[in-house]
Amino acid sequence: MIFLRSFVCYFGIALFLSSFSIQAQEFFKAKKQYHWLSTDLHIHTVFSDGDVWPSIRVEEARREGLDLIAITEHLEYQPHSEDIPHPDRNRSFIIANDMVQPNERLQVINGSEITRKMPPGHINAVFIKDGNALLYSDSLSGIEAANKQGGFVFWNHPNYDKHRPDGIARLEPFHKYLIKNKLLHGIEVVNGLTYSEEALKIALDNNLTILGTSDIHSLTDWKHSVSSGGHRPMTFVLTDDKTPVALKKALFEGKTVVWFDNLLIGKKDNIEDLVRNNLSFDIPIYPKGKTILNVELTNHSASPFHLEYTGEYTFHQRSSIFIVPAKSSMVLMIKTEKIRNKLSLPFKVLNTLIAPKKHLNLIFILKQQI
């Protein structure tokens, strides 16, 4: 009877997931010969404290169009161990990885979550070879072991209110030691439903890679309303190849942008690169006898862009603050008072963060065809 209930529950979840349409198109365009790869580097299953079998995590990621996920079970925290005993801490990854087909878009990598009180709190290591080799009585030995395996190591939810009752991320001497000795490479500024301004500052001040993850335990749709247009937090990584090797290299180089509830967070150069490659202007024209310049603006990405025009002119059909929806185009009508063959359009991108409370500013140059 228990088996029957479990089978019905599993079948129901699988049927539910099958109703999602697979995201076949890229989320964000990249410059020529590069790719913005979509990742979620913090995921749980029943092999630690999650609610689903590893196969569901793979199917969710497929349906949501991700390029790469990391299975990152808690090493020490094993609340389901009596029901699912597994002496091999790589078992969850092995099950998930076996589901991936040759030449499939989605890739699965191995990871583990070193689970301690503060400090250091919870630390993820991804691109590791053996999670069992990270099990030590002290966290530092586990972190060092992850580095010896060539792992990419990052600090999870530094604003976790069970560790920080005020919700404010701050460095302890232990974290400073890890950073100084290049044992810590990144930090989550977004985890699940939370964003940490203080974590973003820590990342920028210490040249840590900026990350956003789901840290999913239940179904992603339950948490992020995927079936009705929402999305899990993702880290987009700018790579010159679609391989895990290239992605790992780019992570160490800090080439990331976080996508969180249609907010884009990252270092200025990375954010500007993404925005410029996903917003484009067609050739501007002046209708005969008018000095109102018409130009089509296209958003090629899966995220809307919230723009504030900060220049000297005004628009004919809209205010200076407007939204360009995802995968859409609109015509801007700019009152320039006289015919201008070249025009600078400065914008503030309001749904970007390049530092705490600081949005990206950029200028587009428009030229008429002569």
C-alpha positions as CSV (number, residue, x, y, z in Angstrom):
1,M,0.0,0.0,0.0
2,I,2.8,2.4,0.9
3,F,4.5,1.5,-2.4
4,L,1.3,2.2,-4.3
5,R,0.9,5.6,-2.7
6,S,4.5,6.4,-3.5
7,F,4.0,5.3,-7.1
8,V,0.9,7.4,-7.5
9,C,2.6,10.4,-6.0
10,Y,5.6,10.0,-8.3
11,F,3.4,9.4,-11.4
12,G,1.4,12.5,-10.5
13,I,4.5,14.7,-10.3
14,A,5.8,13.3,-13.5
15,L,2.5,14.0,-15.2
16,F,2.4,17.5,-13.8
17,L,5.9,18.2,-15.1
18,S,5.0,16.8,-18.6
19,S,2.4,19.7,-18.9
20,F,5.2,22.2,-19.1
21,S,6.5,23.3,-22.5
22,I,10.2,22.9,-22.9
23,Q,12.1,26.2,-23.2
24,A,13.9,25.7,-26.5
25,Q,15.1,29.2,-27.1
26,E,18.0,30.8,-25.4
27,F,17.2,33.1,-22.5
28,F,19.7,35.8,-23.4
29,K,21.7,36.4,-26.6
30,A,25.4,36.7,-26.2
31,K,28.1,38.4,-28.4
32,K,29.3,36.5,-31.4
33,Q,30.9,33.1,-30.6
34,Y,29.8,33.3,-26.9
35,H,26.9,31.9,-24.9
36,W,25.0,32.9,-21.8
37,L,24.5,29.5,-20.2
38,S,21.7,29.0,-17.7
39,T,22.6,27.3,-14.4
40,D,21.3,26.4,-11.0
41,L,24.2,25.4,-8.7
42,H,22.3,24.6,-5.5
43,I,19.7,21.8,-5.6
44,H,18.4,19.2,-3.1
45,T,16.6,15.8,-3.4
46,V,15.5,13.1,-0.9
47,F,19.1,12.1,-0.6
48,S,19.5,15.0,1.9
49,D,16.5,17.2,2.9
50,G,14.7,17.6,-0.4
51,D,11.2,16.3,-1.3
52,V,11.8,14.6,-4.7
53,W,13.8,11.9,-6.4
54,P,16.8,13.1,-8.4
55,S,15.1,12.3,-11.7
56,I,12.5,15.0,-11.0
57,R,15.2,17.6,-10.6
58,V,16.6,16.6,-14.1
59,E,13.1,16.7,-15.7
60,E,12.3,20.1,-14.1
61,A,15.6,21.5,-15.5
62,R,14.8,20.1,-18.9
63,R,11.3,21.6,-19.0
64,E,12.6,25.0,-17.8
65,G,15.4,25.0,-20.4
66,L,18.5,25.1,-18.2
67,D,21.9,24.2,-19.6
68,L,23.5,22.9,-16.4
69,I,22.5,22.0,-12.8
70,A,24.5,20.9,-9.8
71,I,23.2,18.3,-7.4
72,T,24.4,19.6,-4.0
73,E,23.1,17.4,-1.2
74,H,24.0,18.2,2.4
75,L,27.0,16.1,3.4
76,E,26.3,16.1,7.2
77,Y,22.5,16.8,7.4
78,Q,20.7,13.6,6.4
79,P,17.1,13.6,7.7
80,H,15.9,10.8,5.4
81,S,18.8,8.5,6.1
82,E,16.6,5.9,7.9
83,D,14.3,5.6,4.9
84,I,17.0,6.1,2.2
85,P,20.3,4.9,3.6
86,H,23.1,5.7,1.2
87,P,26.8,5.5,2.4
88,D,27.8,7.0,-1.0
89,R,27.4,10.8,-0.9
90,N,27.6,10.8,-4.8
91,R,24.6,8.6,-5.2
92,S,22.1,11.4,-6.0
93,F,24.4,12.9,-8.6
94,I,24.9,9.4,-10.2
95,I,21.1,8.9,-10.5
96,A,20.6,12.3,-12.0
97,N,23.6,12.1,-14.4
98,D,22.5,8.7,-15.7
99,M,19.3,10.4,-17.0
100,V,21.1,12.7,-19.3
101,Q,21.2,11.6,-22.9
102,P,24.2,11.9,-25.2
103,N,24.3,15.3,-26.9
104,E,21.5,16.6,-24.7
105,R,21.5,20.3,-23.9
106,L,21.2,19.8,-20.1
107,Q,24.3,18.8,-18.2
108,V,24.5,17.6,-14.6
109,I,27.5,18.1,-12.4
110,N,28.5,16.8,-9.0
111,G,28.4,18.9,-5.9
112,S,28.0,18.9,-2.1
113,E,26.9,21.2,0.6
114,I,29.2,21.4,3.6
115,T,26.7,22.1,6.4
116,R,28.0,23.9,9.5
117,K,26.9,26.6,12.0
118,M,28.3,30.1,11.5
119,P,31.1,30.4,10.8
120,P,31.5,29.4,8.1
121,G,27.8,28.5,7.7
122,H,26.9,26.5,4.6
123,I,29.4,26.1,1.8
124,N,28.8,24.6,-1.6
125,A,31.4,22.9,-3.7
126,V,30.6,22.1,-7.3
127,F,32.6,20.4,-10.1
128,I,33.9,18.0,-7.5
129,K,34.9,14.4,-8.2
130,D,33.9,12.7,-4.9
131,G,31.6,14.0,-2.2
132,N,32.7,11.3,0.2
133,A,36.2,12.8,0.3
134,L,34.7,16.1,1.7
135,L,33.4,14.5,4.9
136,Y,35.5,15.7,7.8
137,S,34.8,16.6,11.4
138,D,35.9,20.2,10.7
139,S,34.6,22.4,7.8
140,L,38.0,23.7,6.8
141,S,39.4,20.3,5.9
142,G,36.3,19.7,3.7
143,I,36.7,23.0,2.0
144,E,40.4,22.3,1.4
145,A,39.5,18.8,0.0
146,A,37.0,20.4,-2.4
147,N,39.7,22.8,-3.7
148,K,42.2,19.9,-4.1
149,Q,39.6,18.3,-6.4
150,G,39.5,21.4,-8.5
151,G,36.0,22.4,-7.1
152,F,34.4,25.8,-7.4
153,V,33.5,26.7,-3.8
154,F,31.0,29.3,-2.7
155,W,29.2,30.6,0.3
156,N,25.5,29.7,0.5
157,H,22.8,32.1,1.7
158,P,25.1,34.4,3.8
159,N,21.9,36.3,4.9
160,Y,20.2,33.1,6.2
161,D,18.1,34.3,9.2
162,K,18.8,31.1,11.2
163,H,22.5,32.1,11.1
164,R,21.9,35.9,10.9
165,P,18.7,36.8,12.9
166,D,19.0,40.4,11.4
167,G,19.2,39.0,7.8
168,I,22.5,40.9,7.2
169,A,25.4,39.1,5.5
170,R,28.8,39.9,7.0
171,L,32.2,38.3,6.8
172,E,33.7,36.5,9.8
173,P,37.5,36.1,10.2
174,F,37.1,32.5,8.9
175,H,35.6,33.8,5.7
176,K,38.3,36.3,5.3
177,Y,40.8,33.5,5.7
178,L,39.1,31.5,3.0
179,I,39.1,34.4,0.6
180,K,42.7,35.4,1.3
181,N,43.9,31.8,0.7
182,K,41.7,31.5,-2.5
183,L,39.7,28.7,-1.0
184,L,36.4,30.6,-1.5
185,H,35.5,31.7,-5.0
186,G,31.9,32.9,-5.0
187,I,28.9,34.0,-2.9
188,E,25.1,33.7,-3.3
189,V,23.6,37.1,-3.5
190,V,20.2,35.4,-4.3
191,N,19.0,32.2,-2.6
192,G,15.5,31.0,-3.3
193,L,13.2,33.9,-2.6
194,T,15.8,36.2,-0.9
195,Y,18.2,38.8,-2.2
196,S,21.1,40.2,-0.1
197,E,22.4,43.6,-0.8
198,E,25.1,43.1,1.7
199,A,26.2,39.9,0.0
200,L,26.5,41.8,-3.3
201,K,28.8,44.3,-1.6
202,I,30.9,41.5,-0.2
203,A,31.2,40.0,-3.7
204,L,32.3,43.3,-5.2
205,D,34.7,44.2,-2.4
206,N,36.4,40.8,-2.5
207,N,36.2,39.9,-6.2
208,L,34.0,36.9,-5.5
209,T,31.8,35.4,-8.3
210,I,28.2,36.6,-8.0
211,L,25.7,33.8,-7.8
212,G,22.0,33.2,-7.6
213,T,20.5,29.8,-6.9
214,S,17.1,28.1,-6.2
215,D,18.3,26.0,-3.3
216,I,15.2,24.1,-4.2
217,H,13.7,21.4,-1.9
218,S,10.1,21.2,-3.1
219,L,9.0,21.5,-6.8
220,T,10.3,24.5,-8.6
221,D,6.8,25.2,-9.9
222,W,5.4,25.3,-6.4
223,K,8.1,27.8,-5.3
224,H,8.4,29.9,-8.4
225,S,5.2,29.5,-10.4
226,V,7.1,28.2,-13.5
227,S,3.9,26.9,-15.2
228,S,2.4,30.4,-15.1
229,G,5.4,32.3,-16.4
230,G,7.7,32.6,-13.4
231,H,11.2,31.3,-13.2
232,R,13.6,30.0,-10.6
233,P,16.7,32.1,-9.7
234,M,19.4,31.3,-12.2
235,T,23.1,32.2,-12.7
236,F,23.9,32.9,-16.3
237,V,27.6,32.3,-17.2
238,L,29.3,33.8,-20.2
239,T,31.3,31.1,-22.0
240,D,33.0,30.6,-25.3
241,D,31.8,27.0,-25.4
242,K,28.8,25.0,-24.2
243,T,30.8,22.5,-22.2
244,P,31.0,22.1,-18.4
245,V,34.8,22.7,-18.7
246,A,34.2,26.1,-20.3
247,L,31.5,27.0,-17.8
248,K,33.7,26.1,-14.8
249,K,36.5,28.3,-16.2
250,A,34.1,31.3,-16.7
251,L,32.8,30.8,-13.1
252,F,36.3,31.2,-11.7
253,E,36.7,34.3,-13.9
254,G,33.5,35.8,-12.4
255,K,31.6,36.1,-15.7
256,T,28.1,35.8,-14.3
257,V,24.8,37.5,-14.2
258,V,22.0,36.5,-11.8
259,W,18.4,36.5,-13.0
260,F,16.0,36.8,-10.0
261,D,12.3,37.6,-10.5
262,N,13.2,39.6,-13.7
263,L,16.0,41.5,-11.9
264,L,19.5,41.2,-13.3
265,I,22.4,41.4,-10.8
266,G,26.1,41.3,-11.5
267,K,29.3,43.2,-12.1
268,K,29.0,46.2,-14.3
269,D,30.9,44.8,-17.3
270,N,28.8,41.6,-17.3
271,I,25.5,43.3,-17.0
272,E,26.3,45.8,-19.7
273,D,27.5,43.0,-22.0
274,L,24.2,41.2,-21.5
275,V,22.0,44.3,-21.9
276,R,23.7,45.6,-25.1
277,N,23.4,42.2,-26.8
278,N,19.7,41.9,-25.9
279,L,18.4,45.4,-26.7
280,S,18.8,46.6,-30.3
281,F,17.6,49.6,-32.3
282,D,16.6,49.4,-35.9
283,I,17.6,52.2,-38.3
284,P,15.9,55.4,-37.2
285,I,13.7,57.4,-39.7
286,Y,11.9,60.8,-39.7
287,P,8.4,60.6,-41.3
288,K,8.1,63.1,-44.2
289,G,7.6,66.6,-42.9
290,K,8.0,65.8,-39.2
291,T,10.8,66.2,-36.7
292,I,9.7,63.2,-34.6
293,L,12.2,60.4,-35.0
294,N,10.8,56.9,-35.2
295,V,12.9,53.9,-34.2
296,E,12.1,50.3,-33.4
297,L,13.5,48.9,-30.1
298,T,13.7,45.1,-29.8
299,N,14.2,43.1,-26.6
300,H,15.6,39.7,-27.7
301,S,15.7,38.2,-24.2
302,A,13.4,36.2,-21.9
303,S,13.3,39.0,-19.4
304,P,11.6,42.4,-19.7
305,F,13.8,45.5,-19.4
306,H,12.6,48.5,-17.3
307,L,14.1,51.6,-18.9
308,E,14.3,55.2,-17.8
309,Y,15.4,57.7,-20.5
310,T,17.7,60.3,-19.0
311,G,18.4,62.5,-22.0
312,E,17.2,65.9,-23.0
313,Y,14.3,65.0,-25.4
314,T,10.8,63.7,-24.7
315,F,8.8,60.9,-26.3
316,H,5.7,61.4,-28.3
317,Q,3.7,58.4,-27.1
318,R,5.1,57.4,-23.7
319,S,6.8,58.8,-20.6
320,S,10.5,58.6,-19.9
321,I,10.0,55.4,-17.9
322,F,8.7,52.3,-19.7
323,I,9.0,48.6,-20.0
324,V,10.1,46.6,-23.0
325,P,8.5,43.2,-22.6
326,A,10.4,40.0,-23.2
327,K,10.8,38.9,-26.8
328,S,9.1,41.9,-28.1
329,S,9.5,45.2,-30.1
330,M,8.1,48.7,-29.8
331,V,8.5,52.0,-31.6
332,L,9.9,54.9,-29.8
333,M,8.9,58.4,-31.2
334,I,11.4,61.0,-30.1
335,K,10.7,64.7,-30.4
336,T,14.1,66.0,-31.5
337,E,12.8,69.5,-32.7
338,K,15.0,69.3,-35.8
339,I,16.4,66.6,-38.1
340,R,19.4,64.9,-36.5
341,N,21.5,62.4,-38.4
342,K,23.1,61.1,-35.2
343,L,21.5,60.8,-31.8
344,S,22.7,59.7,-28.3
345,L,20.1,58.0,-26.2
346,P,21.1,57.6,-22.5
347,F,19.1,55.1,-20.4
348,K,19.1,53.8,-16.9
349,V,18.2,50.1,-16.8
350,L,16.0,50.0,-13.6
351,N,15.8,46.2,-13.3
352,T,19.6,45.8,-13.1
353,L,21.9,46.1,-10.1
354,I,25.6,46.6,-10.6
355,A,26.2,47.5,-6.9
356,P,23.8,48.0,-3.9
357,K,21.1,50.4,-5.0
358,K,23.0,51.2,-8.2
359,H,21.5,50.6,-11.7
360,L,23.3,50.3,-15.0
361,N,23.5,53.5,-17.1
362,L,24.3,53.2,-20.8
363,I,24.1,55.1,-24.0
364,F,22.9,53.9,-27.4
365,I,24.1,55.8,-30.5
366,L,21.5,56.0,-33.4
367,K,22.5,57.0,-36.9
368,Q,20.2,57.6,-39.9
369,Q,20.9,56.0,-43.2
370,I,22.1,58.6,-45.7
